[in-house]
Structures are given as structure tokens and as C-alpha cells.
Amino acid sequence: MVNQTFKVVWDDEAKASLRSIYNYIKKRESIAQAKVVRDEIKELGKSLGFMPSKFSKEEFLKEVGGDIRFKSIWSYKIVYEIMKEHVVILDVFHTSRDPINITRLKEK
């Protein structure tokens, strides 16, 4: 297997989720902490372009089809799909959210 690097693209839903996470932490904790969380999630997102298949498939989206996987960081789950030439970050979820929300990703 060749180690291929993919371009990483953030879906609008994922961008909106990241903004919501940032705003929530900013209000509850601090701007500094919100920036740390946002920046770490963005860095992890960027890193998904290198060998994206190394992370687990998303069990809640098995029936939807596609190569949908996830990577967790702290209490967040980054859900992404490996396409032919790029990786699409579909959403960022807090792990306390109902997993049924994940299945709504592909219903758009």
C-alpha cells in the first residue's frame, strides 16, 4: 500500500460546528482555551490528509456507504470521508451528543 497524501476539505457543516465549539468554549471558559481547542482540531483535520485510512470506520454510518471514518480528540469526534483524491471533513461532534445526529450527515 502506497502512503498517499490527500487534500483535506472542510464541509460547511463541519466549519459551522467548529465555530459553535469555539463560541461555546469562549463563553464558558476563555478565548485562550477556545483558540487552543479550535487550533488543535484544525491541526488534526489537516493531518487526516496523510494516510487517512489508519483511523476507524464510523460504525453509525456503515449502511450509508462510502469510506467514512473518525478520529477523536478530547471530547470531540471528527467525522470524515475518504474520497478518490481528497478527504472531506463532514462534521465535528461532541462525544456526549446523540450518535443519531451522525447519521443525519449523509441525509443532506
Protein Blocks (a to p, Z undefined) as FASTA:
>chain_A
ZZddddddddfklmmmmmmmmmmmmmmmmmklmmmmmmmmmmmmmmmmgokllpccdfkl
mmngpjdddddehjbccdddddfkbccdfbdcdfkbcfklmmmmmmZZ
